[in-house]
Amino acid sequence: MKALVTGATSGIGKCIAENLHRHGWKLILTGRNENVLKKLQKDFGKDTEIIVAELSDRKDVFRVYDFCKDRNIDLLVNNAGYGIFGKFDCTDLDDELAMIDVNITALHILTKLFLRDFKKRDRGYILNVASVAGFMTGPLLSSYYASKNYVIRLSSAIYEELRREHSNVKITVLCPGPVNTNFNNRAGVSFSVKPVSPEYVADYALKRLFQGKFFAVPSLTTKCCAIGQRFIPERLLSAITYNVQKAKKKD
């Protein structure tokens, strides 16, 4: 069995790669940090391949697919992504568009291309990493929240199409809350609640995936958040989210 993991150099992506390696999977890992990728390749052994890529560049996204398309991939893990903190009119437009290209465009392209291959074989797994933010509106992290809404809705539509076709291809969307990774540092915020470990999130996500479950929402707190938001008026939920995000801003 062979998996492609994007954003594999740190956080959830790295832990997913480590988990799969422990269970005997062959891996293709991609990310921007060549040194970390080479170290992972050395640690995991000769069955691991790496490809350095900047997924905000569509040419690199297609290059990753071209590298993998004849290597009999069984599992696609769309993990690469990041967030940008700030009022919508104040955040840098170029940085924001690059984030959208990583969080949405790259995921969309890889999901479509690998899904076509998987359906031809009538087998395969797709794990799309979203966030509990994908269930809500996110003032001060507006574009990030919106991008994760896209991931959930796209994945949900694909799941229903596959279900109606009685396909053996499976798709799962991972929706974690705060996780102890480099995400907040890159976004320029700090944790407002205790995060869970990326190792736990990776293990939980893969268990749900191989059980054929659509949603993977790790931790009781995150589950309560995902369910509870359905019963809160949108304006109130947006106001609550604003205050939560504002409290995370680093001095």
C-alpha positions as CSV (number, residue, x, y, z in Angstrom):
1,M,0.0,0.0,0.0
2,K,1.3,3.5,-0.9
3,A,0.2,6.9,0.3
4,L,0.9,10.5,-0.8
5,V,1.0,13.0,2.1
6,T,1.1,16.7,1.5
7,G,2.4,19.1,4.1
8,A,4.4,16.1,5.5
9,T,7.2,18.0,7.1
10,S,5.5,19.0,10.4
11,G,2.4,18.8,12.5
12,I,-0.5,16.5,11.6
13,G,1.0,15.6,8.2
14,K,4.2,14.4,9.7
15,C,2.4,12.4,12.3
16,I,0.2,10.8,9.7
17,A,3.3,9.9,7.7
18,E,4.9,8.4,10.8
19,N,1.7,6.4,11.6
20,L,1.4,5.0,8.1
21,H,5.1,4.1,8.1
22,R,4.7,2.1,11.3
23,H,1.9,0.2,9.7
24,G,3.9,-0.8,6.7
25,W,2.8,1.8,4.2
26,K,5.2,3.0,1.4
27,L,5.2,6.8,1.3
28,I,5.5,9.7,-1.1
29,L,6.0,12.9,1.0
30,T,5.8,16.4,-0.2
31,G,6.4,19.8,1.4
32,R,8.5,22.9,1.0
33,N,11.3,22.1,3.4
34,E,13.8,19.9,1.4
35,N,16.0,19.2,4.4
36,V,13.2,17.9,6.6
37,L,11.9,15.8,3.7
38,K,15.4,14.2,3.2
39,K,15.6,13.5,7.0
40,L,12.2,11.8,6.9
41,Q,13.3,9.8,3.8
42,K,16.4,8.7,5.7
43,D,14.4,7.8,8.8
44,F,11.7,5.9,6.9
45,G,14.0,4.0,4.5
46,K,14.3,3.2,0.9
47,D,10.6,2.7,0.2
48,T,10.0,6.4,0.9
49,E,10.1,8.9,-1.9
50,I,10.0,12.7,-1.6
51,I,9.1,15.6,-3.9
52,V,9.8,19.3,-2.9
53,A,6.8,21.4,-3.9
54,E,5.2,24.8,-3.3
55,L,1.5,24.0,-3.5
56,S,0.5,27.6,-3.9
57,D,1.9,27.2,-7.4
58,R,-0.5,25.2,-9.7
59,K,2.4,24.0,-11.8
60,D,3.9,22.4,-8.7
61,V,0.5,20.8,-7.9
62,F,0.3,19.1,-11.3
63,R,4.0,18.2,-11.0
64,V,3.2,16.3,-7.8
65,Y,0.4,14.4,-9.5
66,D,2.5,13.6,-12.5
67,F,5.2,12.2,-10.2
68,C,2.6,10.0,-8.5
69,K,0.2,9.0,-11.2
70,D,2.0,5.8,-12.3
71,R,3.0,4.8,-8.8
72,N,-0.3,3.1,-7.8
73,I,-1.2,5.4,-4.9
74,D,-3.8,3.9,-2.6
75,L,-4.2,6.9,-0.2
76,L,-4.2,10.6,-0.8
77,V,-3.7,12.8,2.3
78,N,-4.5,16.5,1.6
79,N,-2.9,18.0,4.7
80,A,-1.1,21.1,3.5
81,G,-2.6,24.3,4.6
82,Y,-2.2,27.4,6.8
83,G,-4.1,30.5,8.2
84,I,-3.7,34.2,8.2
85,F,-4.9,36.3,11.1
86,G,-6.3,39.8,10.9
87,K,-9.2,42.0,9.7
88,F,-10.1,41.1,6.2
89,D,-9.3,44.6,4.8
90,C,-5.9,44.6,6.6
91,T,-4.4,41.2,5.6
92,D,-1.9,41.0,2.8
93,L,-3.8,40.1,-0.5
94,D,-0.9,38.2,-2.1
95,D,-0.4,36.1,1.1
96,E,-4.1,35.5,1.3
97,L,-4.4,34.4,-2.3
98,A,-1.4,32.0,-1.8
99,M,-3.2,30.6,1.2
100,I,-6.4,30.0,-0.8
101,D,-4.3,28.3,-3.5
102,V,-2.8,25.9,-0.9
103,N,-6.0,25.3,1.2
104,I,-8.5,25.1,-1.7
105,T,-7.0,25.0,-5.2
106,A,-4.2,22.4,-4.5
107,L,-6.6,20.2,-2.5
108,H,-9.3,20.5,-5.2
109,I,-6.9,19.6,-8.0
110,L,-5.3,16.6,-6.2
111,T,-8.7,15.3,-5.0
112,K,-10.2,15.4,-8.5
113,L,-7.2,13.8,-10.3
114,F,-6.7,11.0,-7.7
115,L,-10.4,10.4,-7.4
116,R,-10.6,9.7,-11.1
117,D,-7.7,7.2,-10.8
118,F,-9.3,5.6,-7.7
119,K,-12.7,5.2,-9.3
120,K,-11.1,3.5,-12.3
121,R,-9.7,0.8,-9.9
122,D,-12.8,1.0,-7.6
123,R,-10.6,1.4,-4.6
124,G,-8.6,4.0,-2.7
125,Y,-8.8,6.5,0.2
126,I,-8.8,10.3,0.4
127,L,-8.3,12.1,3.6
128,N,-8.9,15.8,3.4
129,V,-7.8,17.9,6.3
130,A,-10.2,20.6,7.2
131,S,-10.9,22.1,10.7
132,V,-13.8,22.6,13.1
133,A,-13.5,26.1,11.7
134,G,-15.1,24.7,8.6
135,F,-18.4,24.6,10.3
136,M,-18.4,28.3,11.2
137,T,-17.8,31.9,10.1
138,G,-14.5,33.2,11.3
139,P,-14.0,36.9,11.9
140,L,-10.2,37.7,12.1
141,L,-9.4,34.4,10.4
142,S,-12.1,35.0,7.7
143,S,-10.3,33.5,4.6
144,Y,-9.0,30.5,6.6
145,Y,-12.5,29.6,8.0
146,A,-14.0,30.1,4.5
147,S,-11.3,27.8,3.0
148,K,-12.1,25.0,5.5
149,N,-15.8,25.4,4.8
150,Y,-15.0,24.7,1.2
151,V,-13.0,21.6,2.1
152,I,-15.9,20.2,4.2
153,R,-18.6,21.0,1.6
154,L,-16.6,19.6,-1.3
155,S,-15.7,16.4,0.5
156,S,-19.3,16.0,1.6
157,A,-20.6,16.2,-2.0
158,I,-18.0,13.7,-3.1
159,Y,-18.9,11.3,-0.3
160,E,-22.6,11.4,-1.4
161,E,-21.7,10.8,-5.0
162,L,-19.5,7.8,-4.1
163,R,-22.2,6.5,-1.8
164,R,-24.9,6.5,-4.5
165,E,-22.5,4.7,-6.9
166,H,-21.8,2.1,-4.2
167,S,-18.1,2.8,-4.8
168,N,-15.3,1.2,-2.9
169,V,-13.5,4.5,-2.9
170,K,-13.7,6.2,0.5
171,I,-13.3,9.8,1.5
172,T,-13.0,11.2,5.1
173,V,-12.7,14.9,6.2
174,L,-10.7,15.6,9.3
175,C,-12.0,18.5,11.4
176,P,-9.7,19.1,14.4
177,G,-9.9,21.9,16.9
178,P,-6.7,23.4,18.4
179,V,-3.7,21.1,17.8
180,N,-0.2,21.5,19.1
181,T,1.5,22.3,15.8
182,N,3.2,25.3,14.1
183,F,-0.2,26.5,12.7
184,N,-0.7,29.3,15.3
185,N,2.8,30.5,15.0
186,R,2.4,30.9,11.3
187,A,-0.9,32.6,11.7
188,G,0.5,34.9,14.4
189,V,-1.8,33.9,17.3
190,S,-1.6,31.8,20.4
191,F,-3.7,29.0,21.8
192,S,-6.8,30.1,23.9
193,V,-7.6,26.5,25.0
194,K,-5.4,23.5,25.6
195,P,-4.5,21.8,22.3
196,V,-4.4,18.1,21.6
197,S,-1.4,16.4,20.2
198,P,-0.9,15.9,16.5
199,E,-0.1,12.2,17.2
200,Y,-3.5,11.7,18.6
201,V,-5.2,13.6,15.8
202,A,-3.3,11.5,13.2
203,D,-4.2,8.2,14.8
204,Y,-7.8,9.1,15.2
205,A,-8.1,10.4,11.6
206,L,-6.6,7.2,10.1
207,K,-8.9,5.0,12.2
208,R,-12.0,6.8,11.0
209,L,-10.8,6.7,7.4
210,F,-10.2,3.0,7.4
211,Q,-13.5,2.4,9.1
212,G,-15.2,4.2,6.2
213,K,-16.5,7.1,8.3
214,F,-16.9,10.5,6.7
215,F,-16.3,12.8,9.6
216,A,-13.2,12.6,11.8
217,V,-13.7,15.1,14.7
218,P,-11.1,14.4,17.4
219,S,-11.6,15.2,21.1
220,L,-14.9,15.7,23.0
221,T,-14.5,19.4,23.2
222,T,-14.2,19.7,19.4
223,K,-17.2,17.4,18.9
224,C,-19.3,19.6,21.2
225,C,-18.2,22.7,19.3
226,A,-19.1,21.1,15.9
227,I,-22.5,20.0,17.1
228,G,-23.3,23.0,19.3
229,Q,-22.8,25.6,16.6
230,R,-25.8,24.3,14.8
231,F,-28.1,25.6,17.5
232,I,-26.6,29.1,17.9
233,P,-27.9,31.9,15.7
234,E,-25.3,32.9,13.0
235,R,-24.8,36.5,14.2
236,L,-24.2,35.3,17.8
237,L,-21.9,32.6,16.7
238,S,-19.9,35.0,14.6
239,A,-19.6,37.4,17.6
240,I,-18.5,34.6,19.8
241,T,-15.9,33.5,17.3
242,Y,-14.6,37.1,16.9
243,N,-14.0,37.3,20.7
244,V,-12.3,33.9,20.7
245,Q,-10.0,34.8,17.9
246,K,-9.2,38.3,19.3
247,A,-8.2,36.7,22.6
248,K,-5.6,34.6,20.7
249,K,-3.8,37.5,19.2
250,K,-0.1,37.6,20.3
251,D,1.1,40.9,21.7
